[in-house]
Structures are given as C-alpha cells and as structure tokens.
Amino acid sequence: MPVNDLHARLAATIIAQLETADPGSWTPPWHGADPMPRNVRTGRRYRGINVLALWCAAQANNYADARWATYRQWAALEAQVRKAERGTLVLFYRELPRGTDEDTTDGAPFVARAAYVFNAAQVDAAPPLADAPVSGITSDSLPAFDAFVAATGVTIQHGGNRACYVPATDAIHLPPRTVFRSSTSYAGTLAHELVHWTGAPDRLARDLTGRFGARAYAAEELVAELGAAFVLADLGIARTPHPDHAAYCASWAPLLRADPRALSTAATQASRAADHLAAQQSKGPSGNREGGCCPHHNPATHPLALRETSD
C-alpha cells in the first residue's frame, strides 16, 4: 500500500470520529488514562502518528493493555494472535543504503513502510504485565506534574481569564489555579501552553507557516493538543475534556481533509515537543535557556522522529 494511502487512512480515522461523534459525549482518543503505547518485544514507546493510531484502536475496541507488537514479534514471545483478529496499521522508517534507487520520503535517506500490530488483548499466552496498568490521577494534588513544570524553567503568570503563551515576554499566562474545575483540568491547559512554549526560536524553532500557510494556526493548535496528551500520558494524568472540546477539535477537520499528512506532521512535532520537555527534567530550571521573542517553529518535512522498526 502506498505511503500516501497510509497517511490518508489514519487521518480519515480521526476525521470520522470528529464528524460523527456526539459533541456532548465524545472523548478524543488522546484523552483518558491510557499510558503511551509500547512495543512489547522492544520495550520502546511508539511515537507521533502511531500513538494516535493505537489510541484510536484501543478506544474503539476497549483495549486496556498498552502493549502492541507485530504477529512475528508476538510469536517470538511464544504468544499467538487469535484467528480473525485484525491488526492496527502503523508506520515505521528505515534508513536506505547509499546509492539506492528506492523512493525516499521528501528526499531524505529514509523510506516509510507499513506494518500491522496487535494488542495484547488480541493474543493468547501474552506475557503477564510487569506492573499494574497506569491509571489516571484524579486527586486535587498533582505533585509529579508540578515538579515536571518547575524543571522546565518556564515563566508562568497567573491572573485574568485567558490561557496563552506570550512570545514577546516568553511567558505563559493562566487564570488563577483556583478557577479551574479540577487539578487535571489545570494540568491539561498548562501542558497545552507548554507545548506552544517549546516552539520558541531558542528551543525547537517550530515554524509551521512554510508547511501549512494560512492553516498554520490550526496546525500549531493541533500540535499543542497532541503534545499535551503525550506529556500527560507519560505522567499518568487523564485529561479533563471541556464541554465544547469536540467542537474545538472539529475545527481541524478541514485541515486534515485537505492534507492527510497534516496529522502525521503535527503528531511528529508533538512528539518532539514532549521529548524536549522531558529532556529538561534532567537539567532542572537552571539548565533551561531563557529568551525567545517570537513563535518561530521548524516544520517536519518528513516524520523522521517516528523512526521505528517493525521488528
């Protein structure tokens, strides 16, 4: 199957949910308490567009296990995928040898390939979980998240009724914490703005205008939405959807419909943003550079951050 068709299929899954769900009850597949999906054979987390594909499949099929693998990988673990089980499509990237005539992705020495993976719930004799599944944190105290934010060194100014990242001052503005419905709602909003913050010139220099033109704002919002989900999933925090969240998400449908690769690009950038924030945890606030006067970002000409192998 051509790679373009794979991108279109994954984008169509999201669009179908956006357009057919009841806005009052729909929960995006990137909300909830599901941990980041991992490959059971390698132990590595999936990234970018693959996270969304696997979360969508988990939501649709009520999979509670975050472990996935190809048929061959499960067989290597002496587990058997059950008959009639359908795999979930993921993409992986392999480096091409020098001088190859094989088509590349956007001129890069990597080629995209497809693979089908199966959840542990689709398998007989799957290895037991090493630990209990991660559940969402719902208490009013989120010390792990507060420590995570503090380690980034970001400047946060509380007050007013708007949540936004202000490039001119390189600061995040948030309403007082007490006005949020819950600590998880506050964490979701702050994580969203933190992803915007990563796009400053001295951080990831993320500029989506060259890639998306007039739709760059919608694309950046999608990056922030997905990046926040990735950050919170790693911390075991379930996002709290806002009542009008479905309508907000539906605003991306025209972007995804016009450009099936937009979802992959946004998910790649979201993974990079989440990785950048996680990297600050070993540095602490003093290791984070200050500055950044305007929101310039660097587009993903191809999703190299998704460089995953099928086996």
PALOTI-217044 format. One record per residue (C-alpha): x, y, z; residue in one letter; chain. Coordinates in steps of 0.05 Angstrom, whole numbers, plus 5000, padded with zeros to 4 digits. Each point is the difference from the previous one (the first is absolute). Example, Ala and Ser with C-alpha at 12.3 -4.5 7.8 and 13.67 -1.06 7.14 Angstrom:
REM residues 2
+------+------+------+------+-------+
|    u |    v |    w | resn | chain |
+------+------+------+------+-------+
| 5246 | 4910 | 5156 |    A |     A |
| 5027 | 5069 | 4987 |    S |     A |
+------+------+------+------+-------+
***
This chain:
REM residues 311
+------+------+------+------+-------+
|    u |    v |    w | resn | chain |
+------+------+------+------+-------+
| 5000 | 5000 | 5000 |    M |     A |
| 5029 | 5068 | 4981 |    P |     A |
| 5023 | 5043 | 5059 |    V |     A |
| 4953 | 5056 | 4979 |    N |     A |
| 4941 | 4952 | 5008 |    D |     A |
| 5024 | 4982 | 5070 |    L |     A |
| 5001 | 5073 | 5021 |    H |     A |
| 4930 | 5009 | 4970 |    A |     A |
| 4973 | 4940 | 5037 |    R |     A |
| 5026 | 5024 | 5068 |    L |     A |
| 4974 | 5070 | 4988 |    A |     A |
| 4933 | 4973 | 4978 |    A |     A |
| 4993 | 4963 | 5067 |    T |     A |
| 5007 | 5065 | 5039 |    I |     A |
| 4955 | 5039 | 4952 |    I |     A |
| 4945 | 4947 | 5006 |    A |     A |
| 5001 | 5006 | 5075 |    Q |     A |
| 4999 | 5076 | 4997 |    L |     A |
| 4942 | 5003 | 4952 |    E |     A |
| 4955 | 4944 | 5024 |    T |     A |
| 5007 | 5003 | 5076 |    A |     A |
| 4950 | 5033 | 5046 |    D |     A |
| 5035 | 5065 | 5022 |    P |     A |
| 4970 | 4993 | 5069 |    G |     A |
| 5027 | 4931 | 5014 |    S |     A |
| 5059 | 4988 | 4954 |    W |     A |
| 5068 | 4992 | 5032 |    T |     A |
| 5061 | 5006 | 4954 |    P |     A |
| 5043 | 4937 | 4997 |    P |     A |
| 5058 | 5040 | 5028 |    W |     A |
| 4961 | 5015 | 5064 |    H |     A |
| 4991 | 4951 | 5057 |    G |     A |
| 5049 | 4962 | 5043 |    A |     A |
| 5032 | 4956 | 4948 |    D |     A |
| 5076 | 4998 | 5005 |    P |     A |
| 5043 | 5010 | 4939 |    M |     A |
| 4997 | 4937 | 4957 |    P |     A |
| 5063 | 4958 | 5000 |    R |     A |
| 5028 | 4944 | 4958 |    N |     A |
| 5000 | 4938 | 5044 |    V |     A |
| 5061 | 4970 | 4964 |    R |     A |
| 5046 | 5060 | 5002 |    T |     A |
| 4972 | 5038 | 5059 |    G |     A |
| 5002 | 5065 | 4959 |    R |     A |
| 4942 | 5049 | 5000 |    R |     A |
| 4965 | 5014 | 4934 |    Y |     A |
| 5004 | 5071 | 4977 |    R |     A |
| 4964 | 5053 | 4960 |    G |     A |
| 4944 | 4977 | 4954 |    I |     A |
| 5007 | 4928 | 5025 |    N |     A |
| 4980 | 5022 | 5070 |    V |     A |
| 4935 | 5028 | 4972 |    L |     A |
| 4987 | 4938 | 4957 |    A |     A |
| 5008 | 4954 | 5060 |    L |     A |
| 4960 | 5044 | 5047 |    W |     A |
| 4943 | 5002 | 4949 |    C |     A |
| 5001 | 4924 | 4995 |    A |     A |
| 5002 | 4992 | 5075 |    A |     A |
| 4941 | 5047 | 5008 |    Q |     A |
| 4959 | 4966 | 4946 |    A |     A |
| 5014 | 4930 | 5027 |    N |     A |
| 5003 | 5014 | 5075 |    N |     A |
| 5072 | 4976 | 5005 |    Y |     A |
| 5027 | 5013 | 5070 |    A |     A |
| 5070 | 4974 | 4986 |    D |     A |
| 5051 | 5049 | 4970 |    A |     A |
| 5044 | 4945 | 4970 |    R |     A |
| 5003 | 4988 | 4926 |    W |     A |
| 5043 | 4959 | 4951 |    A |     A |
| 4999 | 4970 | 4931 |    T |     A |
| 4978 | 4929 | 4988 |    Y |     A |
| 5072 | 4977 | 4995 |    R |     A |
| 5020 | 5036 | 5064 |    Q |     A |
| 4944 | 4968 | 5040 |    W |     A |
| 5020 | 4932 | 4971 |    A |     A |
| 5072 | 5013 | 5024 |    A |     A |
| 4971 | 5008 | 5070 |    L |     A |
| 4963 | 4933 | 4992 |    E |     A |
| 4933 | 5036 | 4997 |    A |     A |
| 4949 | 4989 | 4945 |    Q |     A |
| 4956 | 5052 | 4967 |    V |     A |
| 4930 | 4972 | 4999 |    R |     A |
| 4965 | 4982 | 4935 |    K |     A |
| 4960 | 5055 | 4966 |    A |     A |
| 5033 | 5055 | 5041 |    E |     A |
| 5014 | 5062 | 4959 |    R |     A |
| 5065 | 5038 | 5007 |    G |     A |
| 5008 | 5075 | 5008 |    T |     A |
| 5041 | 5037 | 4948 |    L |     A |
| 5063 | 5036 | 5021 |    V |     A |
| 5057 | 5033 | 4962 |    L |     A |
| 5074 | 4989 | 5009 |    F |     A |
| 5061 | 5029 | 4966 |    Y |     A |
| 5063 | 4965 | 4977 |    R |     A |
| 5065 | 5030 | 4978 |    E |     A |
| 5018 | 4986 | 4928 |    L |     A |
| 5070 | 4979 | 4979 |    P |     A |
| 5039 | 5052 | 4961 |    R |     A |
| 4989 | 4999 | 4925 |    G |     A |
| 4932 | 4966 | 5004 |    T |     A |
| 4949 | 5015 | 4946 |    D |     A |
| 4941 | 4988 | 5047 |    E |     A |
| 4952 | 5058 | 5011 |    D |     A |
| 5014 | 5041 | 5062 |    T |     A |
| 4956 | 5043 | 5045 |    T |     A |
| 5008 | 5074 | 4980 |    D |     A |
| 5070 | 4987 | 4974 |    G |     A |
| 5026 | 4972 | 5065 |    A |     A |
| 5040 | 4934 | 5003 |    P |     A |
| 4942 | 4965 | 5035 |    F |     A |
| 4942 | 4962 | 4972 |    V |     A |
| 4932 | 4993 | 5032 |    A |     A |
| 4970 | 4931 | 5008 |    R |     A |
| 4936 | 4972 | 5030 |    A |     A |
| 4990 | 4947 | 5052 |    A |     A |
| 4941 | 4971 | 5036 |    Y |     A |
| 5004 | 4991 | 5075 |    V |     A |
| 4954 | 4964 | 5049 |    F |     A |
| 4982 | 5018 | 5071 |    N |     A |
| 5013 | 4954 | 5058 |    A |     A |
| 4925 | 4991 | 5006 |    A |     A |
| 5000 | 4967 | 4931 |    Q |     A |
| 5051 | 4948 | 5020 |    V |     A |
| 5000 | 4934 | 5037 |    D |     A |
| 5056 | 4987 | 5049 |    A |     A |
| 5024 | 5072 | 5001 |    A |     A |
| 5054 | 5011 | 5053 |    P |     A |
| 4971 | 5027 | 5066 |    P |     A |
| 5005 | 5074 | 5013 |    L |     A |
| 5061 | 5017 | 5041 |    A |     A |
| 4962 | 5055 | 5036 |    D |     A |
| 4927 | 5018 | 5009 |    A |     A |
| 4971 | 5043 | 4944 |    P |     A |
| 5011 | 5074 | 5010 |    V |     A |
| 4936 | 5035 | 5021 |    S |     A |
| 4981 | 5072 | 4996 |    G |     A |
| 5016 | 5045 | 5059 |    I |     A |
| 4937 | 5033 | 5023 |    T |     A |
| 5020 | 5030 | 5068 |    S |     A |
| 5003 | 5074 | 5011 |    D |     A |
| 5074 | 4997 | 5010 |    S |     A |
| 5047 | 4986 | 4941 |    L |     A |
| 5070 | 5005 | 5029 |    P |     A |
| 5032 | 4962 | 4943 |    A |     A |
| 4971 | 5048 | 4949 |    F |     A |
| 5020 | 5061 | 5041 |    D |     A |
| 5071 | 4974 | 5005 |    A |     A |
| 5000 | 4986 | 4925 |    F |     A |
| 4980 | 5071 | 4985 |    V |     A |
| 5050 | 5030 | 5049 |    A |     A |
| 5057 | 4962 | 4968 |    A |     A |
| 4987 | 5034 | 4933 |    T |     A |
| 5015 | 5069 | 5029 |    G |     A |
| 4939 | 5030 | 4965 |    V |     A |
| 4973 | 5067 | 5025 |    T |     A |
| 4927 | 4995 | 5019 |    I |     A |
| 4958 | 5061 | 5017 |    Q |     A |
| 4932 | 4986 | 5033 |    H |     A |
| 4943 | 5050 | 4993 |    G |     A |
| 4945 | 5021 | 4953 |    G |     A |
| 4955 | 4951 | 4963 |    N |     A |
| 5043 | 4979 | 4940 |    R |     A |
| 5049 | 4944 | 4991 |    A |     A |
| 5054 | 5015 | 4948 |    C |     A |
| 5074 | 5000 | 4986 |    Y |     A |
| 5026 | 5071 | 4987 |    V |     A |
| 5062 | 4999 | 4955 |    P |     A |
| 5019 | 5072 | 5015 |    A |     A |
| 5012 | 4984 | 5073 |    T |     A |
| 5013 | 4926 | 4991 |    D |     A |
| 4950 | 4987 | 5055 |    A |     A |
| 4937 | 4958 | 5008 |    I |     A |
| 4938 | 5037 | 5026 |    H |     A |
| 4948 | 4959 | 5038 |    L |     A |
| 4938 | 5017 | 5040 |    P |     A |
| 5008 | 4987 | 5075 |    P |     A |
| 5006 | 4927 | 5015 |    R |     A |
| 4939 | 5002 | 5045 |    T |     A |
| 4952 | 5017 | 4943 |    V |     A |
| 5013 | 4934 | 4964 |    F |     A |
| 4950 | 4945 | 5010 |    R |     A |
| 5053 | 4951 | 5023 |    S |     A |
| 5075 | 4992 | 5005 |    S |     A |
| 4999 | 4956 | 4939 |    T |     A |
| 4965 | 5055 | 4961 |    S |     A |
| 5054 | 5049 | 5021 |    Y |     A |
| 5054 | 4950 | 4981 |    A |     A |
| 4970 | 4989 | 4931 |    G |     A |
| 4996 | 5075 | 4986 |    T |     A |
| 5071 | 5012 | 5024 |    L |     A |
| 5028 | 4941 | 4961 |    A |     A |
| 4967 | 5028 | 4937 |    H |     A |
| 5034 | 5068 | 5010 |    E |     A |
| 5066 | 4966 | 5017 |    L |     A |
| 5000 | 4967 | 4932 |    V |     A |
| 4990 | 5069 | 4968 |    H |     A |
| 5058 | 5024 | 5043 |    W |     A |
| 5047 | 4947 | 4971 |    T |     A |
| 4992 | 5031 | 4931 |    G |     A |
| 5041 | 5063 | 5017 |    A |     A |
| 5062 | 5014 | 4957 |    P |     A |
| 5050 | 4978 | 5052 |    D |     A |
| 4963 | 4935 | 5014 |    R |     A |
| 4970 | 4961 | 4942 |    L |     A |
| 4993 | 5060 | 4952 |    A |     A |
| 4934 | 4972 | 4975 |    R |     A |
| 4973 | 5040 | 4941 |    D |     A |
| 4940 | 4967 | 4966 |    L |     A |
| 4986 | 5057 | 4952 |    T |     A |
| 5045 | 4971 | 4946 |    G |     A |
| 4965 | 4933 | 5005 |    R |     A |
| 4928 | 5022 | 5010 |    F |     A |
| 4995 | 5072 | 4977 |    G |     A |
| 4934 | 5031 | 5022 |    A |     A |
| 4983 | 4937 | 5040 |    R |     A |
| 5063 | 5006 | 5043 |    A |     A |
| 4960 | 5023 | 5061 |    Y |     A |
| 4954 | 4940 | 4998 |    A |     A |
| 5060 | 4954 | 4991 |    A |     A |
| 5036 | 5031 | 5060 |    E |     A |
| 4938 | 4991 | 5042 |    E |     A |
| 4998 | 4927 | 4979 |    L |     A |
| 5074 | 4992 | 5019 |    V |     A |
| 4985 | 5030 | 5069 |    A |     A |
| 4939 | 4957 | 5010 |    E |     A |
| 5037 | 4936 | 4983 |    L |     A |
| 5064 | 5019 | 5036 |    G |     A |
| 4961 | 5014 | 5064 |    A |     A |
| 4968 | 4931 | 4995 |    A |     A |
| 5069 | 4967 | 4991 |    F |     A |
| 5028 | 5037 | 5060 |    V |     A |
| 4942 | 4984 | 5046 |    L |     A |
| 4997 | 4927 | 4977 |    A |     A |
| 5073 | 4992 | 5020 |    D |     A |
| 4983 | 5029 | 5069 |    L |     A |
| 4938 | 4956 | 5007 |    G |     A |
| 4952 | 5058 | 5000 |    I |     A |
| 4933 | 4995 | 4966 |    A |     A |
| 4978 | 5064 | 4965 |    R |     A |
| 4933 | 5031 | 5017 |    T |     A |
| 4963 | 5017 | 4935 |    P |     A |
| 4966 | 5068 | 4999 |    H |     A |
| 4926 | 4999 | 4982 |    P |     A |
| 5014 | 5033 | 4932 |    D |     A |
| 5063 | 4959 | 4987 |    H |     A |
| 4969 | 4960 | 4944 |    A |     A |
| 4982 | 5064 | 4962 |    A |     A |
| 5071 | 5025 | 5010 |    Y |     A |
| 5029 | 4935 | 4973 |    C |     A |
| 4952 | 5001 | 4941 |    A |     A |
| 5032 | 5065 | 4977 |    S |     A |
| 5059 | 4958 | 4978 |    W |     A |
| 4959 | 4958 | 4952 |    A |     A |
| 5009 | 5047 | 4940 |    P |     A |
| 5075 | 4999 | 5011 |    L |     A |
| 5003 | 4924 | 5004 |    L |     A |
| 4953 | 4991 | 4941 |    R |     A |
| 5041 | 5046 | 4956 |    A |     A |
| 5067 | 4970 | 5021 |    D |     A |
| 5001 | 4928 | 5026 |    P |     A |
| 5073 | 5008 | 5019 |    R |     A |
| 4983 | 5058 | 5047 |    A |     A |
| 4982 | 4953 | 5056 |    L |     A |
| 5066 | 4963 | 4993 |    S |     A |
| 5039 | 5065 | 4999 |    T |     A |
| 4963 | 5027 | 5061 |    A |     A |
| 5009 | 4935 | 5038 |    A |     A |
| 5075 | 4999 | 4984 |    T |     A |
| 5008 | 5072 | 5024 |    Q |     A |
| 4959 | 4982 | 5062 |    A |     A |
| 5047 | 4943 | 5016 |    S |     A |
| 5060 | 5046 | 4992 |    R |     A |
| 4968 | 5051 | 5046 |    A |     A |
| 4985 | 4946 | 5053 |    A |     A |
| 5071 | 4974 | 4994 |    D |     A |
| 5029 | 5070 | 5008 |    H |     A |
| 4960 | 5011 | 5064 |    L |     A |
| 5020 | 4931 | 5027 |    A |     A |
| 5073 | 5016 | 4985 |    A |     A |
| 4996 | 5060 | 5047 |    Q |     A |
| 4986 | 4955 | 5059 |    Q |     A |
| 5073 | 4980 | 5005 |    S |     A |
| 5024 | 5072 | 4993 |    K |     A |
| 4955 | 5036 | 5050 |    G |     A |
| 4979 | 5072 | 4993 |    P |     A |
| 5071 | 5026 | 4998 |    S |     A |
| 5016 | 4958 | 4939 |    G |     A |
| 4944 | 5030 | 4958 |    N |     A |
| 5018 | 5058 | 4955 |    R |     A |
| 4960 | 5064 | 5007 |    E |     A |
| 4975 | 5045 | 4945 |    G |     A |
| 4960 | 4991 | 4937 |    G |     A |
| 4963 | 5060 | 4973 |    C |     A |
| 4956 | 4972 | 4946 |    C |     A |
| 4968 | 4933 | 4984 |    P |     A |
| 5042 | 4974 | 4943 |    H |     A |
| 4998 | 4925 | 4989 |    H |     A |
| 5033 | 4949 | 4955 |    N |     A |
| 4953 | 4957 | 4957 |    P |     A |
| 5008 | 4926 | 4994 |    A |     A |
| 5015 | 4989 | 4926 |    T |     A |
| 4996 | 4926 | 5016 |    H |     A |
| 4984 | 4963 | 5065 |    P |     A |
| 5070 | 4976 | 5016 |    L |     A |
| 4984 | 5005 | 5074 |    A |     A |
| 4955 | 4940 | 4987 |    L |     A |
| 5060 | 4957 | 4980 |    R |     A |
| 4974 | 4934 | 5027 |    E |     A |
| 5012 | 4930 | 4976 |    T |     A |
| 4950 | 4945 | 4993 |    S |     A |
| 5044 | 4947 | 5031 |    D |     A |
+------+------+------+------+-------+
***
